[in-house]
Amino acid sequence: MDDPQNRPSGASIRGQPDDRLDSWKKIASYLKRDVRTVQRWERREAMPVHRHQHDKLGSVFAFRSELDAWWESRRTRLAQEDAEQGELPAHISQTVEDVSFDNAARAHPNRVVRIGVPLAVVLLVGALAWIAEETDYFWRSPLSNAKFTRLDSAGTEQAATISRDGKFVAFLADRDGQSDAWIGEVGSGTFHNLTHGALRELAVVNPALRALGFSADASLVSIWTRRADGSQTGDVNILTVPAAGGPMRQYLKEAAEFDWSHDGTRLVYHTTAPGDPLFVRETSKPDERRIYVAPTGVHCHFPLWSPNDAFIYFVRGVPPDDWDIWRIQPSGAGLERITMHNARVTYPVMLDQRTLVYLATDADGSGPWMYTVDVERRRPHRINSGLEGYSSLAASADGSRLVTTTSNSRTSVWRTSLTEDRPAAILTSDPSLVLPNGVAPRLGADFLLYVSWRGERQGIWSLTHGTRREIWSSARSRIVGEPTVARDGRHIAFSVEDSGKTLLYIMDYDGSQVRVLADSLALRGNPAWAPDGQSVVSAVIRDGEPRLTRIFLNGDSPLPLVSEYSIDPVWSPDGRFVVYSGADVGTTFPLRAAAADGRPYPLPSVMLTRGARRVVFFRDSQTVVILGGEIVHKNFSLLDLRTGTQHVIAEFPADFVLRDFDVSANGSEIVFDRVQVNSDLALIERTL
């Protein structure tokens, strides 16, 4: 087998012209394989191939330097695979070619049978083996014989974890009126409060990371905490509390998540600096070593050692719904992508050396469900088939016991009124239910738009004078950019994901005149109509990050508007500038603005907490309504864009979880969606 690594080391550096290969044919030639083989490696082995965002899906490129590093991490296994799954031996191929119809007619019938039948059997067995391999015919769920038991607890449980020996479970719950950490021994039916209100001033509910954990000997329970607004170094720390009870103390300063190697000699953790850098620290050495950092705006969560400590697995992606599982060697070499969900992926655990179990949403946004994947074959399988989703997952060191929180959620649309006095705007009435099923409400001149489900079809609906009507729907597309209403009130824009592509649609307010405005751009976030109604502004992936781009109704080529990380645009009422969200850093992101021509527009320094990027102007171009507060529970606030000052205008109970909203043009009312989740603790016991 030829080795692509037999080249002078350092011959090419990423960014130099000679490092880039601009087609499948050139990539295959460089690796000395055929095109079909390298395309299979890209699908199954996370071979680093890049796609041109504005071209057809088949237009790809790769860097020699990245391919060299990738090949080095897989050299032995792929060489063995080539030997085992190569083409038919030359003498068999020759035999097949030599048996022509003329020769067969002259040959003795018995000879034809002696040669043809065994050959047919060989080919049939090979074909069946190939089909079984491609379809995972012999796949079996690692939980097929597991026992599921709901644990005796009360309230809404979250962030469940289990000790390495499988004897103790811990979780967050609001059983005493506030969020606390609880612990109990498996089978005892008794749970004890570890924090007794001490977490009241700390934001500990963050579904995007593992908030609780055990020390290796189960003597301590670790707790992810965040003080203040989370934007400063030192706001995020890991505290611990004795499993037997006692005061909290600091465990890892300025770290977000961690995991101990199985041999107990090394610690992996990440901080909240840009790119969530991963560090490894050895117990025998005081110095930490950075092994990986993601690009700006990309995050790395849930670090996890493999059972043999040869790899560190982690979830890498962009909040909220573009994540996958990757792995890297403790030295920092051999970065590999394991899954291809491009969805919300959380809580990976390993049951053995090859079996990874984790939570992920489906392409339509449903879930999260429980998935499993063989880390070498890399074909994911959804384990559960019921209607119940999951919100957390953890496993004992031997994989015999897992603890999870099962969840059921529903989203409804609500309305509340505001006073007429803008500087002192406050609620004038309690929130009232508008729709029992809906998300992403948007107000038009005399109608309310929202997104809802009817069976398996996701659609856009309008509510006009008490009458509900579906104006657009699709059984296969998922809305990824919420509907936005043009200033004339007669046109709507929204973006969907369909068969791996993102499409931007526009239509009239009654659902007529639907057409695709863009079908070859990698869209992200919510779109916004430009003030003149002649274009739609949306974030488009360029140079690896989302940047605001004008997409014209008349078919002109898209025009970049903002040259930095920018997403979820909102135009000011006077049309002079557009406000947008910058890249997430830790648990926060900046609010920024650009003038109509794309030049930076001055704003005071404003950092908002992850969980909702929605911003709506309030009556003029100097004040916006935002969702401020913790990562999960938020309240409505007014933000003065001249001074940066904020004041709360609507404070909701803890069980009101807000995600999206809109404000009427005169500022008299707010419509919003509310997420309600019921979550219960469950134990899964496997027979090994």
C-alpha atoms as one frame of an Amber mdcrd trajectory, in Angstrom:
protein
   0.000   0.000   0.000   1.467   3.375  -0.992   1.820   5.776   1.896   0.783
   9.424   1.374   3.073  10.320   4.243   6.196   9.487   2.217   6.838  13.135
   1.477   9.216  15.730   2.935   7.713  16.891   6.219   6.647  20.515   6.254
   6.480  20.595   2.476   3.303  22.651   2.557   1.724  24.973   5.047  -1.973
  25.745   5.146  -2.595  29.037   3.428   0.201  28.639   0.864  -0.955  28.097
  -2.751   0.742  24.687  -3.064  -1.142  23.360  -0.023  -4.604  23.432  -1.584
  -6.224  20.651  -3.627  -9.274  21.919  -5.511 -11.219  18.807  -6.523 -12.056
  15.231  -5.549  -9.763  14.046  -8.345  -6.769  15.978  -6.989  -7.482  14.819
  -3.424  -7.706  11.200  -4.601  -4.480  11.546  -6.594  -2.658  13.010  -3.601
  -3.758  10.094  -1.402  -3.105   7.602  -4.250  -6.641   6.231  -4.109  -9.693
   6.418  -6.332 -12.340   9.121  -5.926 -14.902   6.694  -4.495 -12.525   5.655
  -1.705 -11.684   9.190  -0.591 -15.361  10.168  -0.663 -16.071   7.198   1.601
 -13.267   8.294   3.927 -14.742  11.796   4.063 -18.132  10.373   5.115 -16.951
   7.764   7.598 -13.495   8.807   8.724 -13.928  12.597   9.095 -11.329  13.253
   6.421 -10.870  17.064   6.400 -12.597  18.133   3.180 -14.070  21.627   2.826
 -16.972  22.715   0.628 -17.318  26.014  -1.200 -20.284  27.725   0.458 -21.588
  29.410  -2.698 -21.099  26.496  -5.085 -22.728  23.152  -5.623 -22.238  20.463
  -2.989 -19.757  18.604  -5.210 -17.340  21.549  -5.292 -14.738  20.751  -2.636
 -11.193  21.510  -1.607  -8.694  20.213   0.954  -5.301  21.161   2.348  -2.327
  18.837   2.023  -1.198  19.713   5.557  -4.577  18.707   7.043  -4.710  15.499
   4.994  -1.209  14.559   6.190  -2.187  14.986   9.841  -5.418  13.077   9.289
  -3.672  10.187   7.522  -1.089   9.903  10.288  -3.892   9.274  12.828  -5.426
   6.472  10.710  -2.514   4.956   8.807  -2.536   1.500  10.427  -6.297   0.910
  10.499  -6.954   2.068   6.932  -4.085  -0.022   5.622  -5.657  -3.066   7.236
  -9.068  -2.097   5.828  -7.599  -1.852   2.316  -6.185  -5.337   2.677  -9.461
  -6.774   3.946 -11.889  -4.939   1.630  -9.879  -4.554  -1.570 -10.936  -5.497
  -5.105 -11.360  -9.084  -6.223  -8.005 -10.887  -6.711  -6.625 -10.613 -10.209
  -6.957 -14.330 -10.966 -10.680 -14.280 -10.114 -11.246 -11.235 -12.312  -9.416
 -12.926 -15.159 -11.493 -16.075 -14.748 -14.696 -14.082 -15.018 -13.510 -12.310
 -18.180 -12.387 -15.544 -19.861 -15.773 -17.250 -19.537 -17.399 -15.784 -22.674
 -20.619 -17.041 -24.163 -18.739 -18.657 -27.047 -16.352 -20.453 -24.742 -19.205
 -21.498 -22.500 -21.073 -23.002 -25.442 -18.072 -25.157 -26.357 -17.219 -26.072
 -22.794 -18.509 -29.205 -21.165 -21.715 -28.417 -19.178 -20.271 -29.957 -16.025
 -17.229 -27.715 -16.253 -19.455 -24.633 -16.522 -21.322 -25.770 -13.441 -18.114
 -26.494 -11.535 -16.783 -23.019 -12.260 -19.940 -20.922 -12.473 -21.843 -22.100
  -9.408 -19.031 -21.595  -6.855 -18.212 -18.247  -8.430 -21.846 -17.174  -8.212
 -21.941 -18.257  -4.579 -18.789 -16.274  -3.828 -20.209 -13.177  -5.507 -23.569
 -13.578  -3.752 -21.965 -13.995  -0.331 -19.783 -10.977  -1.005 -22.782  -8.901
  -2.063 -24.761  -9.917   1.020 -21.805  -9.143   3.251 -21.457  -5.731   1.621
 -25.174  -4.992   2.099 -25.002  -6.068   5.745 -21.971  -3.866   6.243 -23.550
  -0.832   4.591 -26.881  -1.154   6.390 -25.546  -2.256   9.811 -27.832  -5.293
   9.542 -26.284  -6.933  12.592 -26.415  -3.802  14.755 -27.847  -4.355  18.236
 -28.773  -1.674  20.755 -26.419  -1.597  23.764 -29.537  -1.048  25.911 -31.629
  -3.863  24.413 -31.658  -5.874  27.649 -31.344  -2.947  30.053 -33.709  -2.336
  32.959 -35.248   1.153  33.216 -36.348   2.367  36.675 -37.780   5.741  37.628
 -36.143   6.895  40.837 -38.275   8.104  43.727 -37.887  11.877  43.582 -40.077
  14.962  43.385 -39.999  18.218  41.441 -38.208  18.770  38.129 -34.822  17.059
  37.987 -31.971  18.199  35.732 -28.256  17.608  35.069 -28.188  14.067  36.494
 -24.819  12.413  37.133 -23.597   9.128  38.635 -20.450   8.179  40.536 -17.819
   6.048  38.806 -18.685   3.026  40.932 -22.374   3.440  40.083 -23.486   3.670
  43.734 -24.573   7.323  43.985 -26.557   9.728  41.817 -26.702  13.522  42.023
 -28.932  16.018  40.235 -30.291  19.553  40.315 -33.899  19.998  41.451 -36.237
  22.725  42.688 -37.844  20.604  45.408 -37.560  23.295  48.097 -38.560  26.286
  45.985 -35.090  26.996  44.568 -32.512  25.084  42.569 -30.283  22.872  44.723
 -27.935  19.945  44.263 -29.265  16.653  45.640 -27.622  13.270  46.216 -28.847
   9.763  46.940 -27.619   6.178  47.014 -29.007   3.977  44.246 -31.775   1.773
  45.616 -32.213   3.702  48.880 -35.108   5.862  47.672 -33.750   8.701  49.813
 -32.222  11.959  48.540 -30.466  14.681  50.531 -30.107  18.390  49.782 -26.418
  19.292  49.512 -26.606  23.054  48.964 -29.667  24.326  50.918 -30.133  27.514
  48.911 -26.428  28.300  48.523 -26.815  28.215  44.735 -29.431  30.967  44.768
 -26.993  33.598  43.479 -25.265  31.245  41.051 -26.544  30.320  37.599 -26.177
  26.525  37.622 -28.789  25.503  35.047 -26.971  25.319  31.716 -28.222  22.513
  29.459 -25.337  23.059  27.035 -22.770  21.562  29.429 -22.371  19.055  32.271
 -23.253  21.085  35.356 -22.701  18.325  37.964 -20.106  15.599  38.425 -18.423
  13.346  40.990 -14.808  13.187  42.017 -13.084   9.889  41.161 -13.647   8.501
  44.671 -17.236   9.859  44.897 -16.386  11.888  47.999 -17.149  15.228  46.308
 -19.892  16.532  44.029 -18.699  19.206  41.588 -20.968  22.070  40.503 -20.556
  24.413  37.517 -21.275  27.986  38.649 -21.466  31.395  37.050 -21.459  34.709
  38.884 -22.542  38.146  37.635 -23.168  38.300  33.890 -20.592  35.664  32.975
 -18.603  38.003  30.739 -15.556  38.461  32.976 -12.644  36.159  33.685 -13.381
  34.437  36.951 -17.181  34.524  36.615 -17.257  30.809  35.757 -15.766  28.313
  38.215 -16.218  24.747  39.399 -17.085  24.376  43.078 -17.421  21.196  45.105
 -19.446  20.122  48.091 -18.746  16.980  50.181 -21.060  14.100  49.241 -21.759
  13.658  52.936 -22.692  17.332  53.292 -20.751  20.463  54.190 -19.728  23.876
  52.835 -18.893  24.508  49.196 -15.354  25.302  48.173 -13.505  26.063  44.962
 -12.309  23.060  42.956 -11.163  24.387  39.563 -10.755  28.123  39.130 -11.994
  29.640  35.854 -12.796  26.199  34.390 -16.148  25.180  32.936 -16.103  21.357
  32.633 -13.589  18.626  33.430 -12.983  14.862  33.455 -10.363  12.711  35.158
  -8.575  10.019  33.164  -9.447   6.470  34.180  -5.963   5.902  35.599  -6.358
   9.070  37.691  -3.133  10.699  36.500  -4.479  13.355  34.121  -7.215  15.966
  34.101  -8.841  17.461  31.006 -10.851  20.673  31.245 -11.863  23.692  29.220
 -12.177  27.368  30.074 -14.603  29.985  28.747 -11.983  31.871  26.712 -12.785
  32.268  22.985 -12.872  28.830  21.368 -13.285  27.056  24.743  -9.634  25.890
  24.813  -9.050  22.343  26.098  -6.215  21.751  28.576  -4.596  18.618  29.987
  -2.885  18.670  33.361  -0.932  15.811  34.909  -1.147  15.260  38.672   2.633
  14.930  38.844   3.219  18.238  37.047   1.824  21.670  37.959   1.825  23.052
  34.411  -1.205  22.783  32.135  -0.907  22.071  28.415  -3.380  23.400  25.852
  -4.263  20.678  23.337  -6.961  22.375  21.274  -8.828  25.630  20.760 -11.770
  26.090  18.356 -12.220  29.032  15.973 -13.979  32.171  17.217 -17.650  31.555
  17.852 -17.201  27.771  18.031 -17.455  26.026  21.424 -16.107  22.812  22.954
 -18.137  21.145  25.717 -18.452  17.804  27.546 -14.780  16.646  27.561 -14.606
  12.887  28.164 -11.704  10.417  28.402 -12.010   7.141  26.511 -11.855   3.992
  28.701  -8.207   3.379  27.755  -7.340   7.105  28.063  -6.085   7.124  24.458
  -8.577   9.785  23.313 -10.486  12.751  24.657 -13.988  13.033  23.221 -15.858
  16.346  23.261 -18.835  18.096  21.712 -17.855  20.871  19.295 -20.115  23.361
  17.537 -22.017  26.620  17.432 -24.935  27.360  19.798 -27.703  26.569  19.821
 -28.249  23.794  17.264 -25.086  23.015  15.286 -22.993  20.514  17.239 -21.239
  17.166  16.813 -18.884  14.848  18.670 -15.151  14.994  17.961 -12.111  13.376
  19.524  -8.453  14.216  19.899  -5.404  12.519  21.375  -4.182  13.829  24.768
  -1.111  15.139  22.975  -3.313  17.381  20.818  -2.753  15.349  17.650  -5.251
  13.518  15.459  -8.389  15.666  15.608 -11.308  13.587  14.252 -15.015  14.165
  13.755 -17.106  11.235  15.003 -20.716  12.241  14.216 -22.412  14.262  11.479
 -25.659  15.426  13.108 -25.222  19.214  12.805 -27.851  19.410  15.549 -28.045
  19.880  19.301 -25.703  17.198  20.680 -25.030  16.831  24.417 -23.966  14.501
  27.251 -21.691  11.915  25.591 -20.751   8.836  27.682 -18.769   5.714  26.798
 -20.056   2.243  27.681 -16.913   0.494  26.433 -13.942   1.161  24.196 -16.065
   1.582  21.035 -19.618   2.330  22.182 -20.512   5.983  22.605 -24.004   6.999
  23.806 -25.213  10.594  23.711 -28.243  12.860  23.289 -29.113  14.595  20.018
 -32.040  16.265  18.309 -33.299  15.064  14.951 -33.107  17.044  11.720 -36.633
  18.359  12.335 -35.609  19.716  15.747 -37.490  17.070  17.749 -35.918  15.456
  20.807 -33.347  15.287  22.260 -33.303  11.508  21.805 -30.738   8.957  22.919
 -28.268   7.870  20.222 -25.375   5.441  20.074 -22.459   5.126  17.675 -19.533
   2.764  17.238 -16.639   5.222  17.242 -14.799   3.235  14.561 -17.722   2.466
  12.191 -19.397   5.839  12.875 -22.978   5.057  11.925 -25.308   6.592  14.540
 -28.435   4.767  15.697 -31.310   6.250  17.650 -31.956   4.027  20.673 -35.358
   5.156  21.905 -38.427   5.224  19.700 -41.020   6.686  22.071 -42.280  10.231
  22.449 -40.239  10.926  25.581 -37.057  12.926  25.167 -33.983  13.211  27.383
 -32.322  16.192  29.018 -29.189  14.692  30.637 -27.153  11.467  30.667 -24.258
  10.037  32.683 -22.685   6.579  33.107 -20.616   4.633  35.618 -17.022   3.834
  34.701 -17.836   0.291  33.531 -20.969   1.337  31.642 -23.229  -0.971  33.646
 -25.354   1.847  35.072 -26.595   5.020  33.461 -28.655   7.818  34.977 -30.768
  10.131  32.858 -33.495  12.715  33.119 -36.439  12.078  30.816 -38.370  15.125
  29.716 -41.607  16.206  28.109 -41.913  19.785  26.915 -44.529  21.969  25.281
 -44.401  25.507  23.966 -47.271  28.000  24.026 -47.773  31.619  22.916 -48.663
  34.310  25.470 -49.431  38.030  25.464 -48.915  40.841  27.977 -49.545  44.621
  27.937 -47.232  47.541  28.693 -47.824  51.088  29.899 -47.696  54.020  27.477
 -44.916  55.788  29.375 -41.778  54.490  27.674 -39.123  55.542  30.221 -40.989
  53.719  32.961 -42.613  50.986  30.880 -43.902  48.169  33.068 -46.461  45.414
  32.787 -50.039  46.521  33.222 -51.588  43.029  33.205 -50.714  39.422  33.941
 -49.657  37.354  30.921 -52.538  35.622  29.156 -52.474  32.496  26.999 -53.010
  33.112  23.273 -52.220  29.709  21.732 -51.581  26.360  23.434 -49.126  25.227
  20.759 -46.735  27.568  18.978 -43.318  29.230  18.896 -41.641  32.303  17.397
 -44.602  34.747  17.416 -44.397  37.739  15.060 -46.849  40.659  14.918 -48.167
  42.051  11.625 -50.564  44.968  11.075 -53.655  42.971  12.023 -52.395  39.405
  12.377 -50.089  37.218  14.460 -47.663  34.827  12.781 -46.261  31.790  14.576
 -44.657  28.412  13.902 -46.480  25.234  14.888 -46.732  21.509  14.181 -49.591
  19.526  12.698 -48.698  15.874  12.964 -45.251  15.569  11.390 -45.590  18.755
   9.360 -44.006  21.965  10.574 -45.761  25.066   9.337 -46.242  28.824   9.569
 -49.677  29.891  10.799 -51.515  33.181  11.044 -54.041  34.244  13.662 -56.384
  36.972  12.409 -59.377  38.129  14.466 -59.486  34.806  16.288 -59.192  32.663
  13.135 -56.167  30.395  12.737 -54.912  29.359   9.297 -51.851  27.493   8.056
 -50.193  29.529   5.291 -47.096  27.375   4.660 -45.973  23.882   5.701 -43.591
  21.102   4.798 -43.188  17.507   5.928 -39.469  17.363   5.149 -38.168  20.910
   5.747 -37.277  22.374   9.137 -37.596  26.102   9.773 -34.206  27.366  10.944
 -34.719  31.119  10.468 -37.931  32.383  12.058 -40.489  34.278   9.928 -39.952
  38.022   9.602 -42.594  40.481   8.376 -41.627  43.308   6.008 -42.422  46.885
   7.024 -45.257  47.052   4.526 -46.867  44.152   6.410 -47.515  42.288   3.166
 -44.433  40.106   2.761 -42.772  37.400   4.859 -39.291  35.887   4.727 -38.007
  32.756   6.476 -35.302  30.121   5.984 -35.505  26.329   6.136 -33.181  23.348
   6.065 -34.036  20.749   3.446 -31.906  17.731   2.484 -28.759  19.298   3.897
 -29.279  22.660   2.172 -30.566  25.931   3.590 -33.110  27.849   1.529 -34.441
  31.373   1.944 -38.158  31.748   1.113 -40.296  34.829   0.630 -44.086  34.922
   0.271 -47.086  37.206   0.654 -48.665  37.562   4.087 -51.529  35.219   3.125
 -49.175  32.414   2.020 -49.445  33.079  -1.715 -46.645  33.807  -4.183 -44.140
  31.531  -2.438 -40.706  31.487  -4.031 -37.133  30.586  -3.161 -34.899  33.634
  -2.913 -31.651  31.720  -2.250 -30.846  28.001  -2.395 -27.028  27.857  -2.543
 -26.029  29.832   0.548 -25.158  28.430   3.980 -27.654  30.473   6.015 -27.600
  30.856   9.778 -29.920  32.550  12.291 -32.979  34.663  11.592 -33.386  36.829
   8.459 -34.556  40.463   8.449 -36.159  42.604   5.738 -34.106  45.626   4.712
 -35.934  48.936   5.305 -36.582  49.474   1.571 -38.088  45.996   1.173 -35.807
  45.242  -1.806 -33.544  42.767  -0.030 -33.393  40.402   2.910 -30.418  40.411
   5.266 -29.296  37.102   6.731 -26.130  35.607   8.159 -24.247  33.521   5.586
 -21.236  31.353   6.385 -18.166  32.981   4.872 -14.592  32.050   5.807 -15.979
  29.665   8.396 -18.199  32.093  10.329 -21.622  33.740   9.908 -21.574  37.250
   8.415 -24.517  39.450   7.493 -25.222  39.495   3.763 -27.788  41.282   1.594
 -29.822  38.914  -0.602 -31.658  40.855  -3.306 -35.183  40.213  -4.546 -34.259
  41.101  -8.151 -31.722  38.277  -8.407 -28.554  40.357  -8.109 -25.587  38.606
  -6.527 -25.602  38.599  -2.707 -23.618  41.484  -1.233 -21.667  41.154   2.049
 -22.776  43.735   4.599 -20.714  43.036   7.736 -17.177  41.619   7.657 -17.092
  40.200  11.210 -19.004  37.466  13.040 -22.626  38.649  12.876 -25.991  36.922
  13.166 -29.693  37.633  13.836 -30.010  41.172  12.364 -32.683  43.693  13.413
 -33.038  47.027  11.579 -33.671  50.268  13.440 -37.044  51.960  12.708 -35.294
  54.845  10.931 -33.299  52.426   8.758 -29.954  54.014   9.609 -28.357  50.962
  11.229 -28.802  47.262  11.928 -28.232  45.620  15.321 -26.824  42.089  15.441
 -25.313  39.509  17.801 -21.594  38.809  17.888 -19.789  35.561  18.672 -20.476
  33.673  21.894 -17.659  33.819  24.426 -18.283  31.577  27.403 -21.956  32.078
  28.230 -22.296  35.599  26.812 -22.250  37.427  23.495 -21.894  41.101  22.512
 -24.596  43.256  20.928 -23.193  45.243  17.997 -24.388  47.423  15.121 -23.506
  48.429  11.571 -24.653  51.378   9.487 -26.747  50.799   6.378 -23.575  50.771
   4.262 -21.879  48.193   6.509 -19.556  50.526   8.405 -19.397  50.027  12.194
 -22.110  51.923  14.052 -21.248  53.077  17.601 -23.000  51.292  20.471 -22.140
  51.191  24.167 -20.561  47.947  25.345 -23.426  45.498  25.900 -22.990  41.819
  26.794 -26.041  39.563  26.839 -26.447  36.070  28.282 -26.766  33.064  25.996
 -30.230  31.552  25.664 -32.006  34.128  23.504 -30.575  36.440  20.823 -33.858
  38.136  20.009 -33.813  41.969  20.130 -36.777  44.203  19.160 -36.850  47.992
  18.854 -39.276  49.736  21.201 -41.102  52.745  19.666 -37.934  54.513  18.438
 -34.380  53.853  17.264 -32.731  54.368  20.631 -34.399  51.721  22.793 -34.684
  47.951  22.390 -36.406  45.198  24.326 -34.097  42.329  25.275 -34.285  39.114
  27.276 -31.960  39.513  30.227 -31.141  37.283  33.165 -29.860  33.737  33.536
 -29.162  31.225  30.789 -32.532  29.504  31.198 -34.807  31.885  33.099 -35.039
  35.378  31.641 -37.107  38.553  32.018 -37.904  41.438  29.666 -35.727  44.528
  29.958 -35.396  47.845  28.119 -31.907  48.697  26.870 -30.973  52.307  26.058
 -28.600  52.172  23.075 -27.192  55.604  23.887 -26.090  54.854  27.442 -26.146
  51.057  27.737 -28.401  51.246  30.803 -31.050  48.562  31.335 -34.144  48.238
  33.493 -36.524  45.328  33.903 -40.037  45.907  32.570 -41.489  42.428  33.096
 -40.367  39.911  35.700 -41.777  36.390  35.493 -41.968  33.437  37.903 -39.214
  30.814  37.739 -41.422  28.411  35.765 -41.772  30.930  32.897 -38.998  30.045
  30.437 -38.974  32.526  27.524 -37.262  31.960  24.178 -38.690  34.274  21.491
 -40.921  37.340  21.361 -42.139  40.355  19.425 -43.346  43.853  20.343 -46.211
  45.727  18.709 -45.309  48.811  16.656 -46.762  51.195  19.265 -45.077  49.354
  22.133 -48.322  48.531  23.900 -47.942  44.745  24.046 -45.460  41.896  23.897
 -46.174  38.422  22.538 -43.812  35.607  23.518 -43.460  31.846  23.584 -43.148
  29.961  26.838 -41.391  26.596  27.222 -42.654  24.244  29.930 -40.610  21.146
  30.732 -41.356  18.249  33.065 -38.286  16.162  33.792 -37.920  12.976  35.879
 -34.915  10.987  37.085 -34.398   7.440  35.758 -31.827   4.671  36.237 -30.734
   2.355  33.404 -29.048  -0.916  34.421 -27.264  -3.033  31.799 -26.307  -6.708
  31.994 -22.633  -6.988  31.073
